[in-house]
Amino acid sequence: MSCHRCCGLLVEDHCYDLHNQVFRVTTLRCISCGDIIDPVILENRRRQLARSAVMQQKEPLLAVLVA
């Protein structure tokens, strides 16, 4: 797999999440830029993409209503 930021190599890494009491979370870390990807980050990106898709669909309607 390659990093979406810099196309560098992603390696498996482990982080500790003491806030949610999950003591070991498997992540992917880019060895070039240090970007970390975990399940929470992926879910947030998915939600953001869904929101932006909805907003793009609404923009033409708003322009018609304003005009």
N, CA, C and O atoms as a CHARMM CRD file, in Angstrom:
* protein
*
  268
    1    1 MET  N      0.84400  -1.18900   0.00000 PROA 1      0.00000
    2    1 MET  CA     0.00000   0.00000   0.00000 PROA 1      0.00000
    3    1 MET  C      0.87800   1.23800   0.00000 PROA 1      0.00000
    4    1 MET  O      2.00800   1.21800   0.49000 PROA 1      0.00000
    5    2 SER  N      0.34200   2.31200  -0.55700 PROA 2      0.00000
    6    2 SER  CA     1.10800   3.54900  -0.58100 PROA 2      0.00000
    7    2 SER  C      0.30700   4.67100   0.07700 PROA 2      0.00000
    8    2 SER  O     -0.92400   4.64800   0.10800 PROA 2      0.00000
    9    3 CYS  N      1.02300   5.62700   0.58800 PROA 3      0.00000
   10    3 CYS  CA     0.45600   6.77600   1.30100 PROA 3      0.00000
   11    3 CYS  C     -0.31900   7.67400   0.33500 PROA 3      0.00000
   12    3 CYS  O      0.14000   7.92900  -0.77800 PROA 3      0.00000
   13    4 HSD  N     -1.49900   8.15700   0.76200 PROA 4      0.00000
   14    4 HSD  CA    -2.28500   9.05300  -0.08900 PROA 4      0.00000
   15    4 HSD  C     -1.67400  10.45400  -0.14800 PROA 4      0.00000
   16    4 HSD  O     -1.97300  11.21000  -1.07200 PROA 4      0.00000
   17    5 ARG  N     -0.83300  10.81100   0.80900 PROA 5      0.00000
   18    5 ARG  CA    -0.19000  12.12600   0.81600 PROA 5      0.00000
   19    5 ARG  C      1.02900  12.19700  -0.09000 PROA 5      0.00000
   20    5 ARG  O      1.14500  13.08300  -0.93700 PROA 5      0.00000
   21    6 CYS  N      1.94900  11.22900   0.10900 PROA 6      0.00000
   22    6 CYS  CA     3.25200  11.34000  -0.55900 PROA 6      0.00000
   23    6 CYS  C      3.61600  10.12100  -1.39800 PROA 6      0.00000
   24    6 CYS  O      4.69500  10.07900  -1.99000 PROA 6      0.00000
   25    7 CYS  N      2.72900   9.12900  -1.45600 PROA 7      0.00000
   26    7 CYS  CA     2.96500   7.86800  -2.18900 PROA 7      0.00000
   27    7 CYS  C      4.09000   7.04400  -1.57700 PROA 7      0.00000
   28    7 CYS  O      4.63600   6.15900  -2.23500 PROA 7      0.00000
   29    8 GLY  N      4.44200   7.32300  -0.33000 PROA 8      0.00000
   30    8 GLY  CA     5.46500   6.55400   0.36800 PROA 8      0.00000
   31    8 GLY  C      4.92900   5.21000   0.83400 PROA 8      0.00000
   32    8 GLY  O      3.73800   4.92700   0.71300 PROA 8      0.00000
   33    9 LEU  N      5.80900   4.39900   1.36100 PROA 9      0.00000
   34    9 LEU  CA     5.46300   3.06100   1.82200 PROA 9      0.00000
   35    9 LEU  C      4.74400   3.11300   3.16200 PROA 9      0.00000
   36    9 LEU  O      5.20200   3.78200   4.08900 PROA 9      0.00000
   37   10 LEU  N      3.60900   2.40600   3.27100 PROA 10     0.00000
   38   10 LEU  CA     2.87600   2.28300   4.52300 PROA 10     0.00000
   39   10 LEU  C      3.27600   0.98100   5.19300 PROA 10     0.00000
   40   10 LEU  O      3.31700  -0.07200   4.55800 PROA 10     0.00000
   41   11 VAL  N      3.57200   1.06600   6.49200 PROA 11     0.00000
   42   11 VAL  CA     3.92400  -0.12300   7.26800 PROA 11     0.00000
   43   11 VAL  C      2.96300  -0.24000   8.44700 PROA 11     0.00000
   44   11 VAL  O      2.42600   0.76000   8.92300 PROA 11     0.00000
   45   12 GLU  N      2.75400  -1.45900   8.90900 PROA 12     0.00000
   46   12 GLU  CA     1.89300  -1.68100  10.05900 PROA 12     0.00000
   47   12 GLU  C      2.59400  -1.17300  11.31400 PROA 12     0.00000
   48   12 GLU  O      3.78500  -1.40400  11.51900 PROA 12     0.00000
   49   13 ASP  N      1.83200  -0.48500  12.14000 PROA 13     0.00000
   50   13 ASP  CA     2.36500   0.06700  13.37900 PROA 13     0.00000
   51   13 ASP  C      1.31100  -0.14900  14.45700 PROA 13     0.00000
   52   13 ASP  O      0.16400  -0.46900  14.14500 PROA 13     0.00000
   53   14 HSD  N      1.67900   0.01900  15.69200 PROA 14     0.00000
   54   14 HSD  CA     0.74900  -0.14600  16.80000 PROA 14     0.00000
   55   14 HSD  C      0.78700   1.10700  17.66500 PROA 14     0.00000
   56   14 HSD  O      1.85200   1.61400  18.01500 PROA 14     0.00000
   57   15 CYS  N     -0.40600   1.58900  17.99800 PROA 15     0.00000
   58   15 CYS  CA    -0.53400   2.76000  18.86400 PROA 15     0.00000
   59   15 CYS  C     -1.37000   2.37100  20.07600 PROA 15     0.00000
   60   15 CYS  O     -2.08500   1.36900  20.06000 PROA 15     0.00000
   61   16 TYR  N     -1.27000   3.16600  21.10600 PROA 16     0.00000
   62   16 TYR  CA    -2.02800   2.92200  22.32500 PROA 16     0.00000
   63   16 TYR  C     -3.05200   4.02700  22.49200 PROA 16     0.00000
   64   16 TYR  O     -2.70100   5.20700  22.46800 PROA 16     0.00000
   65   17 ASP  N     -4.31000   3.66200  22.65900 PROA 17     0.00000
   66   17 ASP  CA    -5.40900   4.60100  22.83000 PROA 17     0.00000
   67   17 ASP  C     -5.94600   4.45100  24.24500 PROA 17     0.00000
   68   17 ASP  O     -6.83200   3.63500  24.49900 PROA 17     0.00000
   69   18 LEU  N     -5.41500   5.22800  25.14700 PROA 18     0.00000
   70   18 LEU  CA    -5.82400   5.12700  26.54700 PROA 18     0.00000
   71   18 LEU  C     -7.17000   5.79100  26.80300 PROA 18     0.00000
   72   18 LEU  O     -7.84700   5.46300  27.77700 PROA 18     0.00000
   73   19 HSD  N     -7.56600   6.72200  25.93800 PROA 19     0.00000
   74   19 HSD  CA    -8.83700   7.42600  26.11000 PROA 19     0.00000
   75   19 HSD  C    -10.02000   6.46500  25.98800 PROA 19     0.00000
   76   19 HSD  O    -10.94600   6.50600  26.79900 PROA 19     0.00000
   77   20 ASN  N     -9.98500   5.60000  24.97500 PROA 20     0.00000
   78   20 ASN  CA   -11.08600   4.65600  24.76800 PROA 20     0.00000
   79   20 ASN  C    -10.82600   3.30100  25.41000 PROA 20     0.00000
   80   20 ASN  O    -11.57100   2.34700  25.18300 PROA 20     0.00000
   81   21 GLN  N     -9.78800   3.21700  26.19700 PROA 21     0.00000
   82   21 GLN  CA    -9.40400   2.01400  26.91900 PROA 21     0.00000
   83   21 GLN  C     -9.11700   0.83600  25.98600 PROA 21     0.00000
   84   21 GLN  O     -9.25500  -0.32500  26.37200 PROA 21     0.00000
   85   22 VAL  N     -8.71900   1.15200  24.76200 PROA 22     0.00000
   86   22 VAL  CA    -8.21700   0.13900  23.84100 PROA 22     0.00000
   87   22 VAL  C     -6.70700   0.27700  23.91100 PROA 22     0.00000
   88   22 VAL  O     -6.15200   1.30100  23.51100 PROA 22     0.00000
   89   23 PHE  N     -6.06100  -0.72300  24.40500 PROA 23     0.00000
   90   23 PHE  CA    -4.65000  -0.55800  24.70300 PROA 23     0.00000
   91   23 PHE  C     -3.72800  -0.76100  23.51300 PROA 23     0.00000
   92   23 PHE  O     -2.56800  -0.35100  23.55900 PROA 23     0.00000
   93   24 ARG  N     -4.21600  -1.37800  22.45800 PROA 24     0.00000
   94   24 ARG  CA    -3.37100  -1.55000  21.29500 PROA 24     0.00000
   95   24 ARG  C     -4.23200  -1.47200  20.04000 PROA 24     0.00000
   96   24 ARG  O     -5.13800  -2.28300  19.84400 PROA 24     0.00000
   97   25 VAL  N     -3.94400  -0.50300  19.20700 PROA 25     0.00000
   98   25 VAL  CA    -4.67600  -0.30800  17.97000 PROA 25     0.00000
   99   25 VAL  C     -3.69400  -0.47300  16.81900 PROA 25     0.00000
  100   25 VAL  O     -2.63300   0.15000  16.81100 PROA 25     0.00000
  101   26 THR  N     -4.04400  -1.30800  15.85000 PROA 26     0.00000
  102   26 THR  CA    -3.19100  -1.49100  14.68800 PROA 26     0.00000
  103   26 THR  C     -3.44800  -0.35200  13.71300 PROA 26     0.00000
  104   26 THR  O     -4.59400  -0.06700  13.36400 PROA 26     0.00000
  105   27 THR  N     -2.39200   0.28600  13.28400 PROA 27     0.00000
  106   27 THR  CA    -2.47400   1.40700  12.35900 PROA 27     0.00000
  107   27 THR  C     -1.53200   1.17000  11.18600 PROA 27     0.00000
  108   27 THR  O     -0.74300   0.22500  11.17900 PROA 27     0.00000
  109   28 LEU  N     -1.63400   2.04200  10.20600 PROA 28     0.00000
  110   28 LEU  CA    -0.66800   2.09400   9.12000 PROA 28     0.00000
  111   28 LEU  C      0.06100   3.42100   9.24100 PROA 28     0.00000
  112   28 LEU  O     -0.56100   4.46100   9.46000 PROA 28     0.00000
  113   29 ARG  N      1.37900   3.38400   9.09800 PROA 29     0.00000
  114   29 ARG  CA     2.18700   4.60300   9.20400 PROA 29     0.00000
  115   29 ARG  C      3.07300   4.70900   7.97600 PROA 29     0.00000
  116   29 ARG  O      3.68700   3.72700   7.55800 PROA 29     0.00000
  117   30 CYS  N      3.13700   5.90300   7.40000 PROA 30     0.00000
  118   30 CYS  CA     3.99200   6.15100   6.24200 PROA 30     0.00000
  119   30 CYS  C      5.42200   6.36700   6.72900 PROA 30     0.00000
  120   30 CYS  O      5.66600   7.17600   7.62400 PROA 30     0.00000
  121   31 ILE  N      6.36100   5.64000   6.13400 PROA 31     0.00000
  122   31 ILE  CA     7.74300   5.78900   6.56800 PROA 31     0.00000
  123   31 ILE  C      8.38500   7.05000   5.99200 PROA 31     0.00000
  124   31 ILE  O      9.46400   7.44700   6.43200 PROA 31     0.00000
  125   32 SER  N      7.73200   7.68700   5.00900 PROA 32     0.00000
  126   32 SER  CA     8.29000   8.91500   4.42700 PROA 32     0.00000
  127   32 SER  C      7.81100  10.17000   5.14600 PROA 32     0.00000
  128   32 SER  O      8.62100  10.98500   5.58900 PROA 32     0.00000
  129   33 CYS  N      6.48100  10.32500   5.26200 PROA 33     0.00000
  130   33 CYS  CA     5.95400  11.57100   5.84000 PROA 33     0.00000
  131   33 CYS  C      5.40600  11.41300   7.25400 PROA 33     0.00000
  132   33 CYS  O      5.14200  12.41100   7.92500 PROA 33     0.00000
  133   34 GLY  N      5.22700  10.16600   7.72300 PROA 34     0.00000
  134   34 GLY  CA     4.75700   9.94000   9.08000 PROA 34     0.00000
  135   34 GLY  C      3.25900   9.94300   9.24600 PROA 34     0.00000
  136   34 GLY  O      2.77000   9.84000  10.37100 PROA 34     0.00000
  137   35 ASP  N      2.50500  10.05800   8.15500 PROA 35     0.00000
  138   35 ASP  CA     1.04300  10.03400   8.24300 PROA 35     0.00000
  139   35 ASP  C      0.58800   8.71700   8.86600 PROA 35     0.00000
  140   35 ASP  O      1.11400   7.65600   8.53200 PROA 35     0.00000
  141   36 ILE  N     -0.38400   8.78500   9.77000 PROA 36     0.00000
  142   36 ILE  CA    -0.90000   7.60100  10.44300 PROA 36     0.00000
  143   36 ILE  C     -2.36100   7.41400  10.04500 PROA 36     0.00000
  144   36 ILE  O     -3.13700   8.37000  10.02300 PROA 36     0.00000
  145   37 ILE  N     -2.72400   6.18100   9.73200 PROA 37     0.00000
  146   37 ILE  CA    -4.09400   5.84900   9.36300 PROA 37     0.00000
  147   37 ILE  C     -4.57300   4.76400  10.31000 PROA 37     0.00000
  148   37 ILE  O     -3.93900   3.71900  10.45100 PROA 37     0.00000
  149   38 ASP  N     -5.71100   5.02800  10.96200 PROA 38     0.00000
  150   38 ASP  CA    -6.32300   4.03400  11.84200 PROA 38     0.00000
  151   38 ASP  C     -7.82100   3.98900  11.53800 PROA 38     0.00000
  152   38 ASP  O     -8.30000   4.78400  10.73000 PROA 38     0.00000
  153   39 PRO  N     -8.56100   3.09600  12.15400 PROA 39     0.00000
  154   39 PRO  CA    -9.99600   2.98700  11.84300 PROA 39     0.00000
  155   39 PRO  C    -10.78700   4.27400  12.08500 PROA 39     0.00000
  156   39 PRO  O    -11.71500   4.56600  11.33100 PROA 39     0.00000
  157   40 VAL  N    -10.45100   5.03400  13.09300 PROA 40     0.00000
  158   40 VAL  CA   -11.16200   6.29100  13.37700 PROA 40     0.00000
  159   40 VAL  C    -10.88900   7.31100  12.27300 PROA 40     0.00000
  160   40 VAL  O    -11.80900   7.99200  11.82100 PROA 40     0.00000
  161   41 ILE  N     -9.65600   7.42000  11.84300 PROA 41     0.00000
  162   41 ILE  CA    -9.30300   8.34800  10.77100 PROA 41     0.00000
  163   41 ILE  C    -10.03100   7.96200   9.48800 PROA 41     0.00000
  164   41 ILE  O    -10.56400   8.83000   8.79500 PROA 41     0.00000
  165   42 LEU  N    -10.06000   6.67900   9.16500 PROA 42     0.00000
  166   42 LEU  CA   -10.75100   6.22900   7.95700 PROA 42     0.00000
  167   42 LEU  C    -12.24800   6.53000   8.02300 PROA 42     0.00000
  168   42 LEU  O    -12.83600   6.93700   7.02100 PROA 42     0.00000
  169   43 GLU  N    -12.86700   6.33800   9.17600 PROA 43     0.00000
  170   43 GLU  CA   -14.29800   6.64100   9.33000 PROA 43     0.00000
  171   43 GLU  C    -14.55900   8.13000   9.17800 PROA 43     0.00000
  172   43 GLU  O    -15.52900   8.52400   8.53000 PROA 43     0.00000
  173   44 ASN  N    -13.71200   8.96000   9.76300 PROA 44     0.00000
  174   44 ASN  CA   -13.88500  10.40900   9.62900 PROA 44     0.00000
  175   44 ASN  C    -13.72400  10.86000   8.18200 PROA 44     0.00000
  176   44 ASN  O    -14.46500  11.72800   7.72000 PROA 44     0.00000
  177   45 ARG  N    -12.76900  10.28600   7.46600 PROA 45     0.00000
  178   45 ARG  CA   -12.60000  10.61900   6.04600 PROA 45     0.00000
  179   45 ARG  C    -13.81700  10.19300   5.23900 PROA 45     0.00000
  180   45 ARG  O    -14.25700  10.91900   4.34800 PROA 45     0.00000
  181   46 ARG  N    -14.37100   9.00600   5.55000 PROA 46     0.00000
  182   46 ARG  CA   -15.55400   8.53300   4.84200 PROA 46     0.00000
  183   46 ARG  C    -16.73100   9.47800   5.07400 PROA 46     0.00000
  184   46 ARG  O    -17.45800   9.80700   4.13600 PROA 46     0.00000
  185   47 ARG  N    -16.92000   9.91600   6.31700 PROA 47     0.00000
  186   47 ARG  CA   -18.01200  10.84800   6.62700 PROA 47     0.00000
  187   47 ARG  C    -17.82000  12.18600   5.92700 PROA 47     0.00000
  188   47 ARG  O    -18.77700  12.77100   5.42100 PROA 47     0.00000
  189   48 GLN  N    -16.59000  12.66400   5.89900 PROA 48     0.00000
  190   48 GLN  CA   -16.31200  13.94400   5.25100 PROA 48     0.00000
  191   48 GLN  C    -16.60800  13.86500   3.75500 PROA 48     0.00000
  192   48 GLN  O    -17.18400  14.79600   3.19200 PROA 48     0.00000
  193   49 LEU  N    -16.22300  12.77000   3.10700 PROA 49     0.00000
  194   49 LEU  CA   -16.51800  12.59600   1.69000 PROA 49     0.00000
  195   49 LEU  C    -18.02200  12.53900   1.44700 PROA 49     0.00000
  196   49 LEU  O    -18.51400  13.10700   0.47200 PROA 49     0.00000
  197   50 ALA  N    -18.74800  11.86300   2.32100 PROA 50     0.00000
  198   50 ALA  CA   -20.19900  11.77600   2.17800 PROA 50     0.00000
  199   50 ALA  C    -20.83600  13.15400   2.33500 PROA 50     0.00000
  200   50 ALA  O    -21.74300  13.50400   1.58000 PROA 50     0.00000
  201   51 ARG  N    -20.37200  13.93700   3.30400 PROA 51     0.00000
  202   51 ARG  CA   -20.89900  15.29300   3.50500 PROA 51     0.00000
  203   51 ARG  C    -20.62600  16.17700   2.30700 PROA 51     0.00000
  204   51 ARG  O    -21.50300  16.92400   1.87400 PROA 51     0.00000
  205   52 SER  N    -19.41400  16.10200   1.76200 PROA 52     0.00000
  206   52 SER  CA   -19.08200  16.95100   0.62300 PROA 52     0.00000
  207   52 SER  C    -19.88200  16.54000  -0.61200 PROA 52     0.00000
  208   52 SER  O    -20.22500  17.39300  -1.43000 PROA 52     0.00000
  209   53 ALA  N    -20.18400  15.25000  -0.76000 PROA 53     0.00000
  210   53 ALA  CA   -21.00600  14.80300  -1.88200 PROA 53     0.00000
  211   53 ALA  C    -22.42400  15.35300  -1.75300 PROA 53     0.00000
  212   53 ALA  O    -23.02200  15.75800  -2.75000 PROA 53     0.00000
  213   54 VAL  N    -22.96500  15.37100  -0.53800 PROA 54     0.00000
  214   54 VAL  CA   -24.29800  15.91700  -0.31200 PROA 54     0.00000
  215   54 VAL  C    -24.30000  17.41600  -0.58300 PROA 54     0.00000
  216   54 VAL  O    -25.23700  17.93500  -1.19100 PROA 54     0.00000
  217   55 MET  N    -23.26700  18.11200  -0.14000 PROA 55     0.00000
  218   55 MET  CA   -23.19100  19.56500  -0.35900 PROA 55     0.00000
  219   55 MET  C    -23.08600  19.88900  -1.84000 PROA 55     0.00000
  220   55 MET  O    -23.67400  20.87300  -2.29000 PROA 55     0.00000
  221   56 GLN  N    -22.36000  19.09700  -2.60500 PROA 56     0.00000
  222   56 GLN  CA   -22.24400  19.34300  -4.04500 PROA 56     0.00000
  223   56 GLN  C    -23.58200  19.14700  -4.73800 PROA 56     0.00000
  224   56 GLN  O    -23.88000  19.83700  -5.71300 PROA 56     0.00000
  225   57 GLN  N    -24.38600  18.22400  -4.25400 PROA 57     0.00000
  226   57 GLN  CA   -25.70600  18.01500  -4.84000 PROA 57     0.00000
  227   57 GLN  C    -26.64500  19.15800  -4.50400 PROA 57     0.00000
  228   57 GLN  O    -27.53800  19.47000  -5.29200 PROA 57     0.00000
  229   58 LYS  N    -26.46400  19.78900  -3.35100 PROA 58     0.00000
  230   58 LYS  CA   -27.35900  20.85700  -2.91800 PROA 58     0.00000
  231   58 LYS  C    -27.00000  22.20400  -3.54300 PROA 58     0.00000
  232   58 LYS  O    -27.87300  23.06200  -3.66900 PROA 58     0.00000
  233   59 GLU  N    -25.75700  22.41400  -3.93300 PROA 59     0.00000
  234   59 GLU  CA   -25.33200  23.71700  -4.45300 PROA 59     0.00000
  235   59 GLU  C    -26.16600  24.19500  -5.63700 PROA 59     0.00000
  236   59 GLU  O    -26.58700  25.35100  -5.62000 PROA 59     0.00000
  237   60 PRO  N    -26.43400  23.38800  -6.66400 PROA 60     0.00000
  238   60 PRO  CA   -27.25700  23.89500  -7.76700 PROA 60     0.00000
  239   60 PRO  C    -28.66000  24.28900  -7.31400 PROA 60     0.00000
  240   60 PRO  O    -29.21800  25.25800  -7.82800 PROA 60     0.00000
  241   61 LEU  N    -29.23700  23.56200  -6.36500 PROA 61     0.00000
  242   61 LEU  CA   -30.56000  23.90900  -5.87200 PROA 61     0.00000
  243   61 LEU  C    -30.54900  25.24500  -5.17600 PROA 61     0.00000
  244   61 LEU  O    -31.47900  26.03400  -5.34600 PROA 61     0.00000
  245   62 LEU  N    -29.52300  25.52100  -4.39700 PROA 62     0.00000
  246   62 LEU  CA   -29.43400  26.80600  -3.70500 PROA 62     0.00000
  247   62 LEU  C    -29.28900  27.93500  -4.71000 PROA 62     0.00000
  248   62 LEU  O    -29.88300  28.99500  -4.51600 PROA 62     0.00000
  249   63 ALA  N    -28.52800  27.74900  -5.76400 PROA 63     0.00000
  250   63 ALA  CA   -28.34600  28.78700  -6.77600 PROA 63     0.00000
  251   63 ALA  C    -29.65800  29.08500  -7.47700 PROA 63     0.00000
  252   63 ALA  O    -29.93800  30.24400  -7.78500 PROA 63     0.00000
  253   64 VAL  N    -30.45900  28.08400  -7.73200 PROA 64     0.00000
  254   64 VAL  CA   -31.75500  28.29100  -8.39300 PROA 64     0.00000
  255   64 VAL  C    -32.70600  29.02400  -7.44600 PROA 64     0.00000
  256   64 VAL  O    -33.44500  29.90800  -7.87700 PROA 64     0.00000
  257   65 LEU  N    -32.69300  28.67000  -6.17600 PROA 65     0.00000
  258   65 LEU  CA   -33.58700  29.30900  -5.22000 PROA 65     0.00000
  259   65 LEU  C    -33.22100  30.77200  -4.97800 PROA 65     0.00000
  260   65 LEU  O    -34.10700  31.60000  -4.76100 PROA 65     0.00000
  261   66 VAL  N    -31.94400  31.09700  -5.01100 PROA 66     0.00000
  262   66 VAL  CA   -31.49500  32.46900  -4.76700 PROA 66     0.00000
  263   66 VAL  C    -31.78000  33.34000  -5.97400 PROA 66     0.00000
  264   66 VAL  O    -32.11800  34.51200  -5.81000 PROA 66     0.00000
  265   67 ALA  N    -31.65900  32.82300  -7.15100 PROA 67     0.00000
  266   67 ALA  CA   -31.81700  33.59500  -8.39000 PROA 67     0.00000
  267   67 ALA  C    -33.23000  33.95100  -8.66700 PROA 67     0.00000
  268   67 ALA  O    -33.51700  34.59900  -9.67400 PROA 67     0.00000
